Amino acid sequence: MVDRDFSLAGLLRLRKLRDDQAAQQLRHARSRASELAARRTQVREAQLSGEPDALTAASLRAVAISRASTASMLADLRTLQDAQQQAVEAAEAQHRAARTDLRAVEKLEERHAEQVRAEDERAEQVVLDEIASRRRAPGLEDG
């Protein structure tokens, strides 16, 4: 006889929680990566659009300093983007592992539910067979 309660229900809840947390971490990592990419694009566009009107020695020096600063900022943002991409990849791997673990326990739960259903159907069939055999027994017929 199969126990009607799924004995791994607690483990299933933990696996679902772990999957939810991994999914949240993945969303956060992807969001942060998008923010960094957008910021880098903004800095690059600002660098391309900032041409001085007057070309004096002072303005050329200011442009050179500004470009050097922007180039440094772009390099820093690129480094942050690379690190964030690694964080996204790690979060994806954790999420895949959590999904795999969750799916394994879900399959066990499905198998358990099928066993419970089959047992219920067998019990119902026994009752139906008993009722049918009583009706066929000699001397027990109505009429």
N, CA, C and O atoms as CSV, one atom per row, in Angstrom:
chain,resi,resn,atom,element,x,y,z
A,1,MET,N,N,0.845,-1.183,0.000
A,1,MET,CA,C,0.000,0.000,0.000
A,1,MET,C,C,0.889,1.245,0.000
A,1,MET,O,O,1.859,1.335,0.752
A,2,VAL,N,N,0.546,2.170,-0.835
A,2,VAL,CA,C,1.308,3.404,-0.991
A,2,VAL,C,C,0.807,4.435,0.016
A,2,VAL,O,O,-0.398,4.609,0.204
A,3,ASP,N,N,1.758,5.115,0.658
A,3,ASP,CA,C,1.398,6.202,1.564
A,3,ASP,C,C,0.786,7.322,0.723
A,3,ASP,O,O,1.355,7.710,-0.298
A,4,ARG,N,N,-0.348,7.836,1.137
A,4,ARG,CA,C,-1.056,8.847,0.355
A,4,ARG,C,C,-0.304,10.179,0.325
A,4,ARG,O,O,-0.399,10.915,-0.657
A,5,ASP,N,N,0.426,10.493,1.369
A,5,ASP,CA,C,1.195,11.737,1.415
A,5,ASP,C,C,2.551,11.523,0.748
A,5,ASP,O,O,3.198,10.494,0.943
A,6,PHE,N,N,2.961,12.494,-0.027
A,6,PHE,CA,C,4.264,12.437,-0.692
A,6,PHE,C,C,5.337,12.664,0.363
A,6,PHE,O,O,5.395,13.730,0.976
A,7,SER,N,N,6.175,11.677,0.571
A,7,SER,CA,C,7.139,11.738,1.667
A,7,SER,C,C,8.245,12.772,1.437
A,7,SER,O,O,8.927,13.169,2.382
A,8,LEU,N,N,8.423,13.202,0.207
A,8,LEU,CA,C,9.470,14.188,-0.089
A,8,LEU,C,C,8.897,15.591,-0.294
A,8,LEU,O,O,9.517,16.429,-0.947
A,9,ALA,N,N,7.725,15.839,0.261
A,9,ALA,CA,C,7.074,17.146,0.086
A,9,ALA,C,C,7.941,18.280,0.639
A,9,ALA,O,O,8.018,19.352,0.038
A,10,GLY,N,N,8.578,18.051,1.758
A,10,GLY,CA,C,9.449,19.080,2.334
A,10,GLY,C,C,10.630,19.387,1.418
A,10,GLY,O,O,10.988,20.547,1.216
A,11,LEU,N,N,11.227,18.334,0.871
A,11,LEU,CA,C,12.338,18.519,-0.063
A,11,LEU,C,C,11.862,19.253,-1.316
A,11,LEU,O,O,12.576,20.099,-1.854
A,12,LEU,N,N,10.674,18.931,-1.770
A,12,LEU,CA,C,10.116,19.607,-2.947
A,12,LEU,C,C,9.951,21.100,-2.675
A,12,LEU,O,O,10.286,21.926,-3.525
A,13,ARG,N,N,9.438,21.450,-1.499
A,13,ARG,CA,C,9.288,22.877,-1.150
A,13,ARG,C,C,10.648,23.566,-1.124
A,13,ARG,O,O,10.778,24.693,-1.601
A,14,LEU,N,N,11.661,22.901,-0.571
A,14,LEU,CA,C,13.004,23.492,-0.528
A,14,LEU,C,C,13.571,23.670,-1.932
A,14,LEU,O,O,14.189,24.691,-2.232
A,15,ARG,N,N,13.361,22.681,-2.784
A,15,ARG,CA,C,13.861,22.780,-4.156
A,15,ARG,C,C,13.155,23.900,-4.917
A,15,ARG,O,O,13.781,24.604,-5.709
A,16,LYS,N,N,11.858,24.065,-4.681
A,16,LYS,CA,C,11.129,25.161,-5.326
A,16,LYS,C,C,11.655,26.507,-4.838
A,16,LYS,O,O,11.819,27.440,-5.624
A,17,LEU,N,N,11.916,26.601,-3.550
A,17,LEU,CA,C,12.461,27.830,-2.989
A,17,LEU,C,C,13.834,28.132,-3.586
A,17,LEU,O,O,14.125,29.271,-3.951
A,18,ARG,N,N,14.668,27.107,-3.680
A,18,ARG,CA,C,16.003,27.282,-4.262
A,18,ARG,C,C,15.886,27.720,-5.721
A,18,ARG,O,O,16.642,28.582,-6.170
A,19,ASP,N,N,14.948,27.137,-6.461
A,19,ASP,CA,C,14.744,27.508,-7.857
A,19,ASP,C,C,14.285,28.957,-7.961
A,19,ASP,O,O,14.771,29.704,-8.811
A,20,ASP,N,N,13.356,29.356,-7.104
A,20,ASP,CA,C,12.875,30.739,-7.110
A,20,ASP,C,C,14.013,31.721,-6.810
A,20,ASP,O,O,14.130,32.765,-7.452
A,21,GLN,N,N,14.846,31.370,-5.829
A,21,GLN,CA,C,15.970,32.242,-5.479
A,21,GLN,C,C,16.973,32.329,-6.625
A,21,GLN,O,O,17.485,33.407,-6.925
A,22,ALA,N,N,17.251,31.211,-7.255
A,22,ALA,CA,C,18.190,31.212,-8.382
A,22,ALA,C,C,17.637,32.033,-9.541
A,22,ALA,O,O,18.385,32.749,-10.207
A,23,ALA,N,N,16.335,31.934,-9.785
A,23,ALA,CA,C,15.718,32.719,-10.848
A,23,ALA,C,C,15.799,34.214,-10.528
A,23,ALA,O,O,16.055,35.029,-11.414
A,24,GLN,N,N,15.581,34.567,-9.270
A,24,GLN,CA,C,15.672,35.970,-8.856
A,24,GLN,C,C,17.103,36.487,-9.020
A,24,GLN,O,O,17.306,37.606,-9.493
A,25,GLN,N,N,18.075,35.699,-8.642
A,25,GLN,CA,C,19.472,36.108,-8.801
A,25,GLN,C,C,19.821,36.279,-10.275
A,25,GLN,O,O,20.550,37.199,-10.645
A,26,LEU,N,N,19.303,35.397,-11.103
A,26,LEU,CA,C,19.558,35.505,-12.535
A,26,LEU,C,C,18.934,36.776,-13.103
A,26,LEU,O,O,19.568,37.485,-13.884
A,27,ARG,N,N,17.695,37.065,-12.714
A,27,ARG,CA,C,17.049,38.308,-13.179
A,27,ARG,C,C,17.860,39.528,-12.744
A,27,ARG,O,O,18.057,40.459,-13.525
A,28,HIS,N,N,18.326,39.520,-11.504
A,28,HIS,CA,C,19.113,40.650,-10.994
A,28,HIS,C,C,20.421,40.789,-11.778
A,28,HIS,O,O,20.804,41.897,-12.153
A,29,ALA,N,N,21.098,39.680,-12.023
A,29,ALA,CA,C,22.372,39.730,-12.752
A,29,ALA,C,C,22.156,40.245,-14.173
A,29,ALA,O,O,22.939,41.056,-14.668
A,30,ARG,N,N,21.103,39.778,-14.824
A,30,ARG,CA,C,20.820,40.246,-16.185
A,30,ARG,C,C,20.436,41.723,-16.196
A,30,ARG,O,O,20.813,42.459,-17.108
A,31,SER,N,N,19.691,42.151,-15.190
A,31,SER,CA,C,19.305,43.555,-15.096
A,31,SER,C,C,20.543,44.436,-14.930
A,31,SER,O,O,20.679,45.470,-15.584
A,32,ARG,N,N,21.430,44.013,-14.056
A,32,ARG,CA,C,22.663,44.776,-13.823
A,32,ARG,C,C,23.516,44.826,-15.092
A,32,ARG,O,O,24.111,45.859,-15.397
A,33,ALA,N,N,23.577,43.724,-15.826
A,33,ALA,CA,C,24.341,43.697,-17.078
A,33,ALA,C,C,23.732,44.670,-18.087
A,33,ALA,O,O,24.462,45.364,-18.795
A,34,SER,N,N,22.419,44.724,-18.155
A,34,SER,CA,C,21.747,45.660,-19.067
A,34,SER,C,C,22.027,47.103,-18.672
A,34,SER,O,O,22.257,47.955,-19.531
A,35,GLU,N,N,22.007,47.376,-17.368
A,35,GLU,CA,C,22.291,48.729,-16.889
A,35,GLU,C,C,23.702,49.155,-17.266
A,35,GLU,O,O,23.917,50.285,-17.704
A,36,LEU,N,N,24.662,48.254,-17.099
A,36,LEU,CA,C,26.047,48.581,-17.446
A,36,LEU,C,C,26.205,48.811,-18.948
A,36,LEU,O,O,26.920,49.722,-19.364
A,37,ALA,N,N,25.550,48.001,-19.748
A,37,ALA,CA,C,25.624,48.174,-21.201
A,37,ALA,C,C,25.012,49.515,-21.608
A,37,ALA,O,O,25.553,50.214,-22.465
A,38,ALA,N,N,23.896,49.867,-20.998
A,38,ALA,CA,C,23.250,51.146,-21.313
A,38,ALA,C,C,24.143,52.316,-20.892
A,38,ALA,O,O,24.271,53.301,-21.619
A,39,ARG,N,N,24.746,52.200,-19.735
A,39,ARG,CA,C,25.632,53.272,-19.249
A,39,ARG,C,C,26.826,53.441,-20.178
A,39,ARG,O,O,27.226,54.563,-20.488
A,40,ARG,N,N,27.388,52.331,-20.618
A,40,ARG,CA,C,28.542,52.390,-21.519
A,40,ARG,C,C,28.144,53.036,-22.847
A,40,ARG,O,O,28.908,53.821,-23.408
A,41,THR,N,N,26.972,52.713,-23.340
A,41,THR,CA,C,26.469,53.302,-24.581
A,41,THR,C,C,26.276,54.812,-24.413
A,41,THR,O,O,26.610,55.587,-25.309
A,42,GLN,N,N,25.739,55.224,-23.268
A,42,GLN,CA,C,25.544,56.652,-23.006
A,42,GLN,C,C,26.879,57.393,-22.998
A,42,GLN,O,O,26.998,58.474,-23.574
A,43,VAL,N,N,27.873,56.812,-22.349
A,43,VAL,CA,C,29.187,57.469,-22.270
A,43,VAL,C,C,29.800,57.560,-23.668
A,43,VAL,O,O,30.361,58.593,-24.034
A,44,ARG,N,N,29.696,56.497,-24.438
A,44,ARG,CA,C,30.250,56.492,-25.790
A,44,ARG,C,C,29.553,57.537,-26.670
A,44,ARG,O,O,30.212,58.252,-27.425
A,45,GLU,N,N,28.220,57.625,-26.572
A,45,GLU,CA,C,27.485,58.618,-27.355
A,45,GLU,C,C,27.834,60.034,-26.917
A,45,GLU,O,O,27.952,60.933,-27.749
A,46,ALA,N,N,27.997,60.230,-25.636
A,46,ALA,CA,C,28.377,61.559,-25.129
A,46,ALA,C,C,29.757,61.941,-25.642
A,46,ALA,O,O,30.007,63.102,-25.967
A,47,GLN,N,N,30.646,60.968,-25.713
A,47,GLN,CA,C,31.994,61.241,-26.203
A,47,GLN,C,C,31.968,61.647,-27.676
A,47,GLN,O,O,32.700,62.548,-28.086
A,48,LEU,N,N,31.134,60.990,-28.461
A,48,LEU,CA,C,31.079,61.280,-29.890
A,48,LEU,C,C,30.380,62.602,-30.203
A,48,LEU,O,O,30.676,63.235,-31.216
A,49,SER,N,N,29.461,63.018,-29.346
A,49,SER,CA,C,28.686,64.231,-29.634
A,49,SER,C,C,29.330,65.498,-29.091
A,49,SER,O,O,28.873,66.592,-29.421
A,50,GLY,N,N,30.350,65.396,-28.288
A,50,GLY,CA,C,30.911,66.580,-27.640
A,50,GLY,C,C,32.073,67.204,-28.384
A,50,GLY,O,O,33.202,67.155,-27.896
A,51,GLU,N,N,31.838,67.783,-29.538
A,51,GLU,CA,C,32.885,68.475,-30.290
A,51,GLU,C,C,32.811,69.979,-29.991
A,51,GLU,O,O,31.729,70.562,-30.043
A,52,PRO,N,N,33.928,70.599,-29.684
A,52,PRO,CA,C,33.919,72.037,-29.367
A,52,PRO,C,C,33.705,72.887,-30.628
A,52,PRO,O,O,34.090,72.514,-31.736
A,53,ASP,N,N,33.083,74.026,-30.407
A,53,ASP,CA,C,32.853,74.953,-31.519
A,53,ASP,C,C,34.121,75.746,-31.823
A,53,ASP,O,O,34.499,75.886,-32.986
A,54,ALA,N,N,34.769,76.256,-30.808
A,54,ALA,CA,C,35.972,77.063,-30.997
A,54,ALA,C,C,37.192,76.179,-30.750
A,54,ALA,O,O,37.237,75.449,-29.760
A,55,LEU,N,N,38.170,76.239,-31.631
A,55,LEU,CA,C,39.358,75.415,-31.504
A,55,LEU,C,C,40.538,76.246,-30.999
A,55,LEU,O,O,41.458,76.565,-31.752
A,56,THR,N,N,40.495,76.580,-29.739
A,56,THR,CA,C,41.612,77.282,-29.111
A,56,THR,C,C,42.487,76.243,-28.437
A,56,THR,O,O,42.097,75.084,-28.299
A,57,ALA,N,N,43.652,76.655,-28.026
A,57,ALA,CA,C,44.570,75.730,-27.354
A,57,ALA,C,C,43.941,75.220,-26.060
A,57,ALA,O,O,44.081,74.042,-25.732
A,58,ALA,N,N,43.269,76.063,-25.344
A,58,ALA,CA,C,42.641,75.659,-24.084
A,58,ALA,C,C,41.501,74.679,-24.336
A,58,ALA,O,O,41.328,73.709,-23.599
A,59,SER,N,N,40.731,74.942,-25.377
A,59,SER,CA,C,39.607,74.036,-25.649
A,59,SER,C,C,40.119,72.685,-26.152
A,59,SER,O,O,39.539,71.644,-25.841
A,60,LEU,N,N,41.201,72.703,-26.925
A,60,LEU,CA,C,41.786,71.433,-27.386
A,60,LEU,C,C,42.337,70.630,-26.218
A,60,LEU,O,O,42.196,69.407,-26.183
A,61,ARG,N,N,42.965,71.308,-25.259
A,61,ARG,CA,C,43.461,70.620,-24.049
A,61,ARG,C,C,42.300,70.034,-23.265
A,61,ARG,O,O,42.380,68.910,-22.768
A,62,ALA,N,N,41.220,70.799,-23.156
A,62,ALA,CA,C,40.043,70.322,-22.419
A,62,ALA,C,C,39.425,69.110,-23.122
A,62,ALA,O,O,38.996,68.154,-22.475
A,63,VAL,N,N,39.389,69.167,-24.455
A,63,VAL,CA,C,38.854,68.035,-25.213
A,63,VAL,C,C,39.736,66.811,-25.015
A,63,VAL,O,O,39.225,65.708,-24.821
A,64,ALA,N,N,41.050,66.988,-25.060
A,64,ALA,CA,C,41.973,65.862,-24.883
A,64,ALA,C,C,41.820,65.256,-23.487
A,64,ALA,O,O,41.797,64.034,-23.340
A,65,ILE,N,N,41.716,66.097,-22.478
A,65,ILE,CA,C,41.532,65.605,-21.102
A,65,ILE,C,C,40.192,64.888,-20.974
A,65,ILE,O,O,40.094,63.833,-20.346
A,66,SER,N,N,39.183,65.465,-21.567
A,66,SER,CA,C,37.851,64.864,-21.515
A,66,SER,C,C,37.842,63.502,-22.202
A,66,SER,O,O,37.266,62.543,-21.689
A,67,ARG,N,N,38.480,63.427,-23.357
A,67,ARG,CA,C,38.532,62.149,-24.078
A,67,ARG,C,C,39.327,61.105,-23.306
A,67,ARG,O,O,38.950,59.933,-23.280
A,68,ALA,N,N,40.398,61.508,-22.692
A,68,ALA,CA,C,41.195,60.567,-21.892
A,68,ALA,C,C,40.376,60.066,-20.712
A,68,ALA,O,O,40.396,58.880,-20.385
A,69,SER,N,N,39.658,60.979,-20.080
A,69,SER,CA,C,38.804,60.596,-18.955
A,69,SER,C,C,37.695,59.659,-19.411
A,69,SER,O,O,37.388,58.671,-18.745
A,70,THR,N,N,37.096,59.983,-20.559
A,70,THR,CA,C,36.019,59.152,-21.088
A,70,THR,C,C,36.544,57.787,-21.491
A,70,THR,O,O,35.884,56.776,-21.253
A,71,ALA,N,N,37.715,57.744,-22.093
A,71,ALA,CA,C,38.316,56.463,-22.479
A,71,ALA,C,C,38.572,55.599,-21.246
A,71,ALA,O,O,38.339,54.391,-21.259
A,72,SER,N,N,39.051,56.237,-20.189
A,72,SER,CA,C,39.278,55.511,-18.939
A,72,SER,C,C,37.960,54.999,-18.368
A,72,SER,O,O,37.877,53.869,-17.887
A,73,MET,N,N,36.922,55.850,-18.427
A,73,MET,CA,C,35.617,55.453,-17.927
A,73,MET,C,C,35.058,54.289,-18.746
A,73,MET,O,O,34.480,53.355,-18.191
A,74,LEU,N,N,35.232,54.351,-20.069
A,74,LEU,CA,C,34.761,53.262,-20.935
A,74,LEU,C,C,35.497,51.958,-20.632
A,74,LEU,O,O,34.895,50.884,-20.638
A,75,ALA,N,N,36.780,52.054,-20.371
A,75,ALA,CA,C,37.559,50.855,-20.028
A,75,ALA,C,C,37.074,50.267,-18.704
A,75,ALA,O,O,36.939,49.051,-18.563
A,76,ASP,N,N,36.817,51.146,-17.740
A,76,ASP,CA,C,36.300,50.669,-16.456
A,76,ASP,C,C,34.926,50.022,-16.616
A,76,ASP,O,O,34.651,48.977,-16.026
A,77,LEU,N,N,34.066,50.651,-17.418
A,77,LEU,CA,C,32.746,50.077,-17.656
A,77,LEU,C,C,32.851,48.740,-18.384
A,77,LEU,O,O,32.076,47.823,-18.111
A,78,ARG,N,N,33.801,48.623,-19.305
A,78,ARG,CA,C,34.005,47.356,-20.023
A,78,ARG,C,C,34.434,46.269,-19.034
A,78,ARG,O,O,33.967,45.133,-19.115
A,79,THR,N,N,35.315,46.615,-18.111
A,79,THR,CA,C,35.751,45.659,-17.093
A,79,THR,C,C,34.569,45.230,-16.226
A,79,THR,O,O,34.404,44.049,-15.920
A,80,LEU,N,N,33.757,46.199,-15.840
A,80,LEU,CA,C,32.553,45.878,-15.050
A,80,LEU,C,C,31.591,45.004,-15.849
A,80,LEU,O,O,30.992,44.074,-15.309
A,81,GLN,N,N,31.445,45.308,-17.140
A,81,GLN,CA,C,30.560,44.496,-17.981
A,81,GLN,C,C,31.066,43.059,-18.065
A,81,GLN,O,O,30.277,42.118,-17.972
A,82,ASP,N,N,32.358,42.886,-18.239
A,82,ASP,CA,C,32.935,41.538,-18.315
A,82,ASP,C,C,32.693,40.773,-17.019
A,82,ASP,O,O,32.313,39.602,-17.035
A,83,ALA,N,N,32.920,41.453,-15.897
A,83,ALA,CA,C,32.693,40.808,-14.596
A,83,ALA,C,C,31.213,40.475,-14.422
A,83,ALA,O,O,30.865,39.418,-13.895
A,84,GLN,N,N,30.350,41.382,-14.866
A,84,GLN,CA,C,28.911,41.131,-14.735
A,84,GLN,C,C,28.475,39.995,-15.648
A,84,GLN,O,O,27.586,39.223,-15.289
A,85,GLN,N,N,29.080,39.882,-16.812
A,85,GLN,CA,C,28.751,38.774,-17.710
A,85,GLN,C,C,29.120,37.442,-17.055
A,85,GLN,O,O,28.398,36.454,-17.192
A,86,GLN,N,N,30.233,37.423,-16.353
A,86,GLN,CA,C,30.613,36.207,-15.617
A,86,GLN,C,C,29.595,35.919,-14.515
A,86,GLN,O,O,29.252,34.763,-14.269
A,87,ALA,N,N,29.119,36.962,-13.861
A,87,ALA,CA,C,28.102,36.779,-12.822
A,87,ALA,C,C,26.801,36.245,-13.436
A,87,ALA,O,O,26.133,35.404,-12.834
A,88,VAL,N,N,26.443,36.729,-14.624
A,88,VAL,CA,C,25.241,36.235,-15.310
A,88,VAL,C,C,25.413,34.754,-15.641
A,88,VAL,O,O,24.500,33.956,-15.428
A,89,GLU,N,N,26.575,34.392,-16.158
A,89,GLU,CA,C,26.825,32.994,-16.513
A,89,GLU,C,C,26.776,32.095,-15.278
A,89,GLU,O,O,26.247,30.985,-15.336
A,90,ALA,N,N,27.321,32.570,-14.172
A,90,ALA,CA,C,27.273,31.788,-12.927
A,90,ALA,C,C,25.829,31.655,-12.440
A,90,ALA,O,O,25.417,30.584,-11.994
A,91,ALA,N,N,25.067,32.736,-12.524
A,91,ALA,CA,C,23.656,32.694,-12.107
A,91,ALA,C,C,22.860,31.758,-13.004
A,91,ALA,O,O,21.979,31.042,-12.527
A,92,GLU,N,N,23.162,31.755,-14.301
A,92,GLU,CA,C,22.482,30.834,-15.220
A,92,GLU,C,C,22.796,29.386,-14.857
A,92,GLU,O,O,21.910,28.531,-14.873
A,93,ALA,N,N,24.051,29.115,-14.534
A,93,ALA,CA,C,24.441,27.747,-14.155
A,93,ALA,C,C,23.736,27.323,-12.863
A,93,ALA,O,O,23.267,26.191,-12.751
A,94,GLN,N,N,23.665,28.231,-11.896
A,94,GLN,CA,C,22.961,27.915,-10.648
A,94,GLN,C,C,21.474,27.674,-10.902
A,94,GLN,O,O,20.877,26.772,-10.314
A,95,HIS,N,N,20.887,28.476,-11.771
A,95,HIS,CA,C,19.468,28.322,-12.073
A,95,HIS,C,C,19.224,26.986,-12.793
A,95,HIS,O,O,18.258,26.285,-12.491
A,96,ARG,N,N,20.095,26.640,-13.736
A,96,ARG,CA,C,19.950,25.352,-14.424
A,96,ARG,C,C,20.037,24.200,-13.429
A,96,ARG,O,O,19.245,23.259,-13.493
A,97,ALA,N,N,20.999,24.270,-12.508
A,97,ALA,CA,C,21.160,23.209,-11.511
A,97,ALA,C,C,19.935,23.130,-10.607
A,97,ALA,O,O,19.464,22.038,-10.286
A,98,ALA,N,N,19.424,24.280,-10.200
A,98,ALA,CA,C,18.229,24.297,-9.344
A,98,ALA,C,C,17.034,23.729,-10.090
A,98,ALA,O,O,16.252,22.977,-9.509
A,99,ARG,N,N,16.870,24.071,-11.374
A,99,ARG,CA,C,15.755,23.544,-12.173
A,99,ARG,C,C,15.870,22.028,-12.322
A,99,ARG,O,O,14.873,21.310,-12.246
A,100,THR,N,N,17.095,21.554,-12.534
A,100,THR,CA,C,17.310,20.112,-12.680
A,100,THR,C,C,16.946,19.389,-11.389
A,100,THR,O,O,16.252,18.373,-11.413
A,101,ASP,N,N,17.416,19.918,-10.265
A,101,ASP,CA,C,17.111,19.305,-8.970
A,101,ASP,C,C,15.612,19.326,-8.692
A,101,ASP,O,O,15.049,18.341,-8.214
A,102,LEU,N,N,14.972,20.446,-8.989
A,102,LEU,CA,C,13.527,20.569,-8.775
A,102,LEU,C,C,12.781,19.576,-9.655
A,102,LEU,O,O,11.869,18.892,-9.190
A,103,ARG,N,N,13.161,19.497,-10.908
A,103,ARG,CA,C,12.471,18.605,-11.842
A,103,ARG,C,C,12.591,17.149,-11.396
A,103,ARG,O,O,11.646,16.378,-11.562
A,104,ALA,N,N,13.723,16.764,-10.839
A,104,ALA,CA,C,13.899,15.383,-10.372
A,104,ALA,C,C,12.885,15.056,-9.271
A,104,ALA,O,O,12.269,13.991,-9.292
A,105,VAL,N,N,12.714,15.963,-8.319
A,105,VAL,CA,C,11.763,15.723,-7.226
A,105,VAL,C,C,10.330,15.818,-7.745
A,105,VAL,O,O,9.459,15.081,-7.284
A,106,GLU,N,N,10.074,16.719,-8.699
A,106,GLU,CA,C,8.728,16.808,-9.281
A,106,GLU,C,C,8.353,15.506,-9.990
A,106,GLU,O,O,7.203,15.071,-9.923
A,107,LYS,N,N,9.317,14.887,-10.666
A,107,LYS,CA,C,9.044,13.604,-11.325
A,107,LYS,C,C,8.712,12.534,-10.297
A,107,LYS,O,O,7.822,11.712,-10.514
A,108,LEU,N,N,9.430,12.544,-9.173
A,108,LEU,CA,C,9.109,11.591,-8.107
A,108,LEU,C,C,7.704,11.834,-7.575
A,108,LEU,O,O,6.968,10.889,-7.292
A,109,GLU,N,N,7.334,13.117,-7.439
A,109,GLU,CA,C,5.991,13.446,-6.963
A,109,GLU,C,C,4.936,12.967,-7.965
A,109,GLU,O,O,3.904,12.424,-7.571
A,110,GLU,N,N,5.195,13.166,-9.247
A,110,GLU,CA,C,4.258,12.701,-10.276
A,110,GLU,C,C,4.112,11.188,-10.224
A,110,GLU,O,O,3.003,10.661,-10.310
A,111,ARG,N,N,5.225,10.498,-10.085
A,111,ARG,CA,C,5.193,9.035,-10.001
A,111,ARG,C,C,4.400,8.593,-8.775
A,111,ARG,O,O,3.620,7.643,-8.838
A,112,HIS,N,N,4.606,9.288,-7.664
A,112,HIS,CA,C,3.859,8.966,-6.442
A,112,HIS,C,C,2.366,9.180,-6.657
A,112,HIS,O,O,1.554,8.344,-6.260
A,113,ALA,N,N,2.003,10.293,-7.283
A,113,ALA,CA,C,0.592,10.583,-7.540
A,113,ALA,C,C,-0.020,9.511,-8.441
A,113,ALA,O,O,-1.171,9.119,-8.245
A,114,GLU,N,N,0.739,9.040,-9.421
A,114,GLU,CA,C,0.251,7.972,-10.297
A,114,GLU,C,C,0.028,6.683,-9.502
A,114,GLU,O,O,-0.954,5.976,-9.728
A,115,GLN,N,N,0.931,6.379,-8.579
A,115,GLN,CA,C,0.776,5.183,-7.752
A,115,GLN,C,C,-0.460,5.292,-6.857
A,115,GLN,O,O,-1.197,4.321,-6.687
A,116,VAL,N,N,-0.678,6.468,-6.292
A,116,VAL,CA,C,-1.855,6.676,-5.443
A,116,VAL,C,C,-3.122,6.521,-6.276
A,116,VAL,O,O,-4.076,5.874,-5.845
A,117,ARG,N,N,-3.132,7.121,-7.479
A,117,ARG,CA,C,-4.293,6.990,-8.368
A,117,ARG,C,C,-4.542,5.533,-8.738
A,117,ARG,O,O,-5.683,5.070,-8.716
A,118,ALA,N,N,-3.487,4.817,-9.073
A,118,ALA,CA,C,-3.633,3.401,-9.453
A,118,ALA,C,C,-4.173,2.591,-8.276
A,118,ALA,O,O,-5.026,1.721,-8.452
A,119,GLU,N,N,-3.681,2.876,-7.100
A,119,GLU,CA,C,-4.174,2.166,-5.916
A,119,GLU,C,C,-5.641,2.485,-5.655
A,119,GLU,O,O,-6.420,1.592,-5.320
A,120,ASP,N,N,-6.021,3.749,-5.804
A,120,ASP,CA,C,-7.425,4.140,-5.641
A,120,ASP,C,C,-8.303,3.431,-6.670
A,120,ASP,O,O,-9.392,2.961,-6.340
A,121,GLU,N,N,-7.840,3.355,-7.895
A,121,GLU,CA,C,-8.604,2.685,-8.946
A,121,GLU,C,C,-8.745,1.187,-8.666
A,121,GLU,O,O,-9.803,0.604,-8.903
A,122,ARG,N,N,-7.668,0.564,-8.159
A,122,ARG,CA,C,-7.745,-0.861,-7.795
A,122,ARG,C,C,-8.754,-1.075,-6.673
A,122,ARG,O,O,-9.554,-2.010,-6.717
A,123,ALA,N,N,-8.711,-0.205,-5.671
A,123,ALA,CA,C,-9.649,-0.330,-4.549
A,123,ALA,C,C,-11.088,-0.144,-5.034
A,123,ALA,O,O,-11.993,-0.861,-4.608
A,124,GLU,N,N,-11.283,0.817,-5.921
A,124,GLU,CA,C,-12.627,1.043,-6.464
A,124,GLU,C,C,-13.075,-0.169,-7.282
A,124,GLU,O,O,-14.240,-0.566,-7.230
A,125,GLN,N,N,-12.150,-0.747,-8.030
A,125,GLN,CA,C,-12.504,-1.914,-8.836
A,125,GLN,C,C,-12.876,-3.104,-7.954
A,125,GLN,O,O,-13.791,-3.859,-8.283
A,126,VAL,N,N,-12.174,-3.272,-6.840
A,126,VAL,CA,C,-12.506,-4.343,-5.905
A,126,VAL,C,C,-13.928,-4.164,-5.388
A,126,VAL,O,O,-14.689,-5.128,-5.305
A,127,VAL,N,N,-14.286,-2.933,-5.041
A,127,VAL,CA,C,-15.641,-2.654,-4.549
A,127,VAL,C,C,-16.668,-2.938,-5.646
A,127,VAL,O,O,-17.702,-3.554,-5.387
A,128,LEU,N,N,-16.387,-2.493,-6.854
A,128,LEU,CA,C,-17.317,-2.728,-7.965
A,128,LEU,C,C,-17.458,-4.219,-8.259
A,128,LEU,O,O,-18.560,-4.696,-8.529
A,129,ASP,N,N,-16.350,-4.954,-8.208
A,129,ASP,CA,C,-16.400,-6.398,-8.423
A,129,ASP,C,C,-17.218,-7.078,-7.337
A,129,ASP,O,O,-17.980,-8.006,-7.611
A,130,GLU,N,N,-17.059,-6.618,-6.114
A,130,GLU,CA,C,-17.817,-7.186,-4.991
A,130,GLU,C,C,-19.313,-6.948,-5.182
A,130,GLU,O,O,-20.129,-7.845,-4.971
A,131,ILE,N,N,-19.662,-5.714,-5.587
A,131,ILE,CA,C,-21.076,-5.395,-5.826
A,131,ILE,C,C,-21.618,-6.254,-6.961
A,131,ILE,O,O,-22.721,-6.791,-6.863
A,132,ALA,N,N,-20.853,-6.383,-8.025
A,132,ALA,CA,C,-21.290,-7.176,-9.175
A,132,ALA,C,C,-21.430,-8.644,-8.803
A,132,ALA,O,O,-22.362,-9.307,-9.259
A,133,SER,N,N,-20.524,-9.163,-7.987
A,133,SER,CA,C,-20.602,-10.579,-7.621
A,133,SER,C,C,-21.796,-10.841,-6.707
A,133,SER,O,O,-22.370,-11.928,-6.757
A,134,ARG,N,N,-22.175,-9.896,-5.891
A,134,ARG,CA,C,-23.336,-10.054,-5.022
A,134,ARG,C,C,-24.623,-10.098,-5.840
A,134,ARG,O,O,-25.541,-10.851,-5.515
A,135,ARG,N,N,-24.691,-9.307,-6.883
A,135,ARG,CA,C,-25.881,-9.276,-7.723
A,135,ARG,C,C,-26.038,-10.582,-8.499
A,135,ARG,O,O,-27.158,-11.020,-8.762
A,136,ARG,N,N,-24.929,-11.196,-8.861
A,136,ARG,CA,C,-24.981,-12.431,-9.633
A,136,ARG,C,C,-25.169,-13.663,-8.772
A,136,ARG,O,O,-25.542,-14.719,-9.283
A,137,ALA,N,N,-24.927,-13.556,-7.512
A,137,ALA,CA,C,-25.015,-14.739,-6.650
A,137,ALA,C,C,-26.446,-15.274,-6.648
A,137,ALA,O,O,-27.389,-14.484,-6.591
A,138,PRO,N,N,-26.633,-16.600,-6.710
A,138,PRO,CA,C,-27.971,-17.175,-6.740
A,138,PRO,C,C,-28.736,-16.875,-5.457
A,138,PRO,O,O,-28.188,-16.933,-4.357
A,139,GLY,N,N,-29.971,-16.565,-5.619
A,139,GLY,CA,C,-30.838,-16.302,-4.484
A,139,GLY,C,C,-30.757,-14.894,-3.961
A,139,GLY,O,O,-31.501,-14.537,-3.047
A,140,LEU,N,N,-29.869,-14.073,-4.514
A,140,LEU,CA,C,-29.746,-12.703,-4.028
A,140,LEU,C,C,-30.322,-11.690,-5.024
A,140,LEU,O,O,-30.257,-10.480,-4.808
A,141,GLU,N,N,-30.875,-12.201,-6.097
A,141,GLU,CA,C,-31.386,-11.299,-7.122
A,141,GLU,C,C,-32.710,-10.696,-6.682
A,141,GLU,O,O,-33.518,-11.351,-6.023
A,142,ASP,N,N,-32.918,-9.445,-7.054
A,142,ASP,CA,C,-34.190,-8.764,-6.768
A,142,ASP,C,C,-35.210,-9.156,-7.823
A,142,ASP,O,O,-34.869,-9.360,-8.989
A,143,GLY,N,N,-36.408,-9.254,-7.422
A,143,GLY,CA,C,-37.407,-9.400,-8.438
A,143,GLY,C,C,-38.362,-10.426,-8.185
A,143,GLY,O,O,-39.266,-10.640,-8.992
